[in-house]
């Protein structure tokens, strides 16, 4: 838990005053909320107000301020924006993370657990505990709103983690909005954070009579699920277990929420290197690839976080690079400053052979780590990813690792 003294220094005076009033602190008339430089004196004054409360209440407020301080970094800020957007809580125009978090603590305290879970899952091992699964775009409905499907998925979670059913368990379902870094595009997500008593440990603790006694303390385990129903993508995060466990969760998700669809395939999360497409690429092709031609069919550009521009190749007369050079010259987003390629679509045309007609594999790459290959077989997917690696459009895969579980 982070120290909250720095959080207090940065908090706007009016919001800090509202928080103290909401938490029952007795503030004397004429209290200096501004304080010289908003430094040590203000922190001492707030801590003095807290120390006048009953000791149990002191612990509660200090723990809450510690949580708010933990959530005031970049990861916590992103989680806050996603959860508040999903709930329709307006935070635009507030004075930074401290102002927003104090407002939520006062007016929407039920959101803090959701924000904490979102931030917690983003921090686990740099995101390596996440797996992404792509369903085919078959138009078949999902049953995400079904209470029966949700209950069964929770029971399947206990079975996958090999935990007895008597352990306390709870699934918190809620909506978030993910905002694209360029252009401000929004993606609505349906999320579930599953809490389970993982195991019981025997620990010493103080009882009501201030004497030691040994108690059974249950550790709480989290599992996260995030669903993009429009793109038919499901992201799964587990605090325990590795890839095999997440594969089992994808199977359970499909069985309960998408029973009419084919099982999803895992989409590797690899950093895409779109800066390599700033110049017309010379794609290395080998005879064994069976490739007739390759083209960059579209490029999406972002300009300094303010807007986006999309260009698509039309006809056969020229490449998209020749078009941009002819149309914009030195002002082309490929060469002028401020423009960043944020997405690109490649068309890989396979030559006809062995009695099979020519066909096209289409892959879209999007910053920072999205690679879409919908409606393709696993063989096509592996073939395409091998090509992307050869062409330097994907960062090297992370080193293999196994999750080591604590005793």
TAKAKA-V207014 format. One record per pair of residues at least 4 apart in sequence whose ideal C-beta (glycine too) atoms are under 7 Angstrom apart, sorted by the first residue. I is the first residue (numbers start at 0). GAP is how many residues later the second one is. D is the distance in Angstrom with one decimal. If there is no record, write none. Layout:
i/gap/d
I/GAP/D
I/GAP/D
This chain:
i/gap/d
0/65/3.9
0/66/6.8
0/69/6.2
1/64/6.0
1/67/4.0
1/68/4.5
2/66/6.5
3/4/6.1
3/61/3.7
3/62/5.2
3/64/6.9
3/65/4.4
4/4/6.8
4/38/4.8
5/4/6.5
5/63/6.9
6/4/6.3
6/58/6.4
6/61/6.1
6/62/3.9
6/65/6.0
6/91/5.9
7/8/6.9
7/34/6.6
7/35/5.4
7/38/5.4
8/29/5.3
8/30/6.4
8/33/6.7
8/34/6.4
9/86/6.8
9/88/4.8
10/4/6.1
10/5/4.4
10/87/4.2
10/88/6.9
10/91/6.0
11/4/6.6
11/83/4.7
11/87/4.9
12/4/6.3
12/20/4.0
12/21/5.5
13/4/6.6
14/4/6.4
14/84/5.1
14/87/4.6
14/88/6.3
15/4/6.5
15/17/6.5
15/86/6.6
16/4/6.4
16/16/5.4
17/4/6.2
17/88/5.8
18/4/6.3
18/83/4.8
18/86/6.4
18/87/5.8
19/5/4.2
19/7/6.0
19/29/6.5
21/84/5.0
22/38/5.5
24/24/4.6
24/25/6.8
24/28/6.9
25/23/7.0
25/26/6.2
26/4/5.0
26/22/6.3
33/4/6.7
34/4/6.9
34/6/4.9
34/7/3.6
34/10/7.0
35/5/6.2
37/4/5.3
39/4/6.2
40/4/6.3
41/4/6.4
42/4/6.3
43/4/6.2
44/4/6.8
45/4/6.6
46/4/6.3
49/8/5.5
49/11/5.6
49/12/6.7
50/7/6.6
52/4/4.2
52/5/5.1
54/4/6.7
55/4/6.7
56/4/6.4
57/4/6.1
58/4/6.1
59/4/6.4
60/4/6.3
61/4/6.2
62/4/6.6
63/4/6.5
63/41/6.6
64/4/6.3
65/4/6.6
66/4/6.5
66/45/6.9
66/49/6.7
67/4/6.5
67/33/4.5
67/34/6.9
67/37/6.3
69/6/6.7
70/5/3.4
70/9/6.7
70/30/5.9
70/44/6.0
70/45/6.6
70/48/6.0
71/4/5.8
71/25/4.3
71/26/5.9
71/29/6.1
72/4/6.9
73/4/6.5
74/4/6.5
74/44/5.1
74/47/5.2
74/48/5.9
75/4/6.2
75/39/6.9
75/43/4.7
76/4/6.5
76/20/5.0
77/4/6.5
78/4/6.3
78/36/5.0
78/39/3.6
78/40/4.1
78/43/6.6
79/4/5.9
79/20/6.0
79/21/6.8
79/35/5.2
80/4/6.1
80/98/6.7
81/4/6.5
81/36/6.1
81/94/3.9
81/95/5.9
81/96/6.0
82/4/6.4
82/28/5.6
82/31/4.9
82/32/5.0
82/35/6.1
82/93/5.5
83/5/4.1
83/7/5.2
84/91/6.7
84/92/3.4
85/88/6.3
85/89/3.7
85/90/4.0
85/91/5.2
86/24/6.4
88/19/5.8
90/9/4.9
93/5/4.3
93/6/5.0
93/9/6.5
94/4/4.1
96/4/6.0
97/4/6.3
98/4/6.3
99/4/6.4
100/4/6.3
101/4/6.4
102/4/5.9
103/4/4.9
103/7/5.5
103/8/6.4
104/4/5.6
104/7/6.6
110/4/5.9
111/4/6.1
112/4/6.4
113/4/6.4
113/58/6.8
113/60/5.4
114/4/6.3
115/4/6.0
116/4/6.4
116/76/4.2
116/105/6.4
116/107/6.9
117/4/6.6
117/58/7.0
118/4/6.4
119/102/6.7
120/101/7.0
120/103/4.3
120/116/4.7
121/5/6.7
123/5/4.5
123/113/6.7
123/115/6.6
124/4/5.2
127/270/6.6
128/108/5.4
128/109/6.1
128/110/6.9
129/105/5.7
129/107/4.8
129/139/6.8
130/105/5.3
130/112/6.6
130/115/4.1
130/135/5.9
131/101/6.2
131/103/5.0
131/134/6.9
131/135/4.5
131/137/5.7
132/101/4.8
132/103/7.0
132/117/4.5
132/131/3.9
132/132/6.8
132/133/5.6
132/134/6.7
133/98/6.8
133/99/5.6
133/130/5.6
133/131/5.7
133/133/4.8
133/240/6.3
134/97/4.1
134/123/6.2
134/126/5.4
134/129/4.6
135/125/6.5
135/126/5.7
135/238/6.5
135/239/5.3
136/95/5.7
136/237/5.4
136/238/6.4
137/123/5.7
139/120/4.2
139/121/5.0
141/87/6.2
141/115/5.1
141/116/5.1
142/6/4.7
142/114/5.1
143/46/5.4
143/83/6.3
143/113/5.5
145/4/6.5
146/4/6.3
147/4/6.4
148/4/6.2
148/107/4.5
148/108/5.5
149/4/6.6
149/21/6.2
149/23/6.7
150/4/6.7
151/4/6.2
151/104/5.3
152/4/6.5
152/99/6.1
152/100/6.9
152/103/4.6
153/15/6.1
153/17/4.9
153/40/6.5
154/4/6.7
155/4/6.1
155/96/4.1
155/100/6.9
156/4/6.3
156/37/5.5
156/39/6.9
156/66/6.0
157/5/4.9
157/7/5.8
157/11/6.4
157/38/6.8
159/85/6.4
159/88/4.8
159/89/6.3
159/92/6.5
160/35/7.0
160/79/6.5
162/4/5.3
162/33/6.1
162/35/6.7
166/29/5.9
166/30/4.1
167/29/4.8
168/26/6.8
168/27/4.5
169/25/4.9
170/21/5.4
170/23/4.9
171/20/6.8
171/21/4.8
172/19/5.0
173/17/5.6
174/13/6.6
174/14/6.8
174/15/5.8
175/13/4.9
175/15/5.6
176/9/5.2
176/11/5.8
177/9/4.5
177/11/5.9
178/5/6.1
178/7/5.7
179/4/6.5
179/5/4.0
180/124/6.6
181/120/3.0
181/123/6.2
181/126/5.3
181/160/4.9
182/119/6.4
182/124/6.1
182/125/3.7
186/41/5.9
188/37/5.2
188/38/6.3
188/39/5.7
189/37/4.5
189/39/6.7
190/34/6.6
190/35/5.0
191/33/4.5
192/29/6.1
192/31/5.6
193/28/6.9
193/29/4.2
194/25/5.5
194/27/6.1
195/25/4.8
196/21/3.8
196/23/6.3
197/21/4.7
197/22/6.9
197/23/3.8
198/20/5.8
199/16/4.8
199/17/7.0
199/18/5.2
200/16/5.4
200/18/6.5
201/12/5.7
201/14/6.3
202/12/6.2
202/14/4.9
203/8/5.5
203/10/5.9
204/8/6.5
204/10/4.8
205/4/5.8
205/6/6.4
206/4/5.8
206/6/4.8
220/18/5.7
220/19/6.1
221/17/5.3
222/15/5.3
223/13/3.9
224/9/6.7
224/11/5.6
224/28/6.9
225/9/4.3
226/7/5.3
227/5/4.4
233/16/6.7
233/19/5.7
233/30/6.6
235/10/5.0
235/13/4.8
235/14/6.3
237/7/5.4
237/8/5.8
237/11/6.9
239/165/6.1
240/4/3.0
240/162/6.2
241/160/5.9
241/161/4.6
242/4/6.2
243/4/6.7
244/4/6.7
245/4/6.6
246/4/6.7
247/4/6.4
248/4/6.2
249/4/6.4
249/14/5.7
250/4/6.3
250/12/6.6
251/4/6.2
252/4/5.6
253/4/4.9
253/7/6.7
253/9/5.2
253/10/6.2
254/4/6.3
264/113/6.2
264/116/6.6
266/104/6.5
267/103/7.0
267/117/6.8
268/100/4.9
269/99/6.0
269/101/6.7
269/124/4.7
269/125/5.6
269/127/6.5
270/97/6.1
270/98/5.3
270/124/3.8
271/93/4.4
271/94/7.0
271/95/6.3
271/97/6.3
271/99/6.5
271/121/6.3
271/122/6.3
272/119/6.1
272/120/5.5
272/121/6.8
272/122/6.2
273/67/4.2
273/70/5.7
273/91/6.2
273/93/6.3
274/66/6.7
275/5/6.6
275/116/5.4
275/117/6.1
276/4/6.2
276/19/6.5
276/22/6.9
276/64/5.7
276/67/5.4
277/56/5.6
277/63/6.7
279/39/6.4
279/41/4.1
280/110/6.7
282/11/4.8
282/108/5.7
283/106/5.9
283/107/6.6
284/4/5.5
284/6/5.0
289/60/5.6
289/61/5.5
289/63/6.0
290/57/6.2
290/58/7.0
290/59/6.2
290/60/6.8
291/57/4.6
291/58/6.5
291/59/4.1
291/66/6.4
292/56/5.0
293/52/6.5
293/54/5.4
294/18/6.5
294/24/6.8
294/52/5.1
295/24/5.4
295/48/6.1
295/50/6.0
296/15/6.5
296/16/4.9
296/48/4.9
296/49/6.9
296/50/4.8
297/12/6.5
297/13/6.6
297/14/4.5
297/15/6.8
297/46/6.8
297/47/4.3
298/12/5.3
298/21/6.1
298/42/5.9
298/45/5.4
299/8/6.1
299/10/4.9
299/42/5.1
299/43/3.8
300/7/6.6
300/8/4.8
300/32/4.5
300/38/4.7
300/39/6.6
300/40/6.0
300/41/6.6
301/6/5.2
301/38/5.1
301/40/4.4
302/4/5.3
302/35/5.3
302/36/5.5
303/34/4.9
307/34/6.9
308/24/6.4
310/9/6.0
310/13/6.6
312/6/6.8
312/7/4.4
317/4/3.9
317/5/5.5
319/4/6.4
320/4/6.4
321/4/6.1
322/4/5.9
323/4/5.7
323/8/4.5
323/10/5.7
324/4/6.8
324/7/6.1
327/4/4.0
329/5/6.5
329/6/7.0
330/5/5.4
331/4/6.4
332/6/3.7
341/24/6.7
341/25/4.9
342/21/6.5
342/22/6.6
342/23/4.2
342/24/7.0
343/21/5.2
344/17/6.5
344/19/4.7
345/17/5.3
346/13/5.5
346/15/5.4
347/12/6.8
347/13/4.4
347/36/6.8
347/39/6.9
348/9/6.4
348/11/5.1
349/8/6.3
349/9/5.4
349/11/6.8
350/7/6.0
351/4/6.2
351/5/5.3
351/6/4.4
360/15/6.7
360/19/5.9
360/23/5.6
362/8/6.6
362/9/6.9
362/10/5.4
362/21/5.5
363/8/4.7
364/6/5.6
364/28/6.3
365/4/4.2
372/8/5.2
372/11/6.0
375/4/4.1
375/5/5.4
376/4/7.0
377/4/6.3
378/4/6.3
379/4/6.1
380/4/6.3
381/4/6.4
382/4/6.8
383/4/6.4
384/4/6.4
385/4/6.5
386/4/6.2
387/5/4.6
387/6/4.7
388/5/5.3
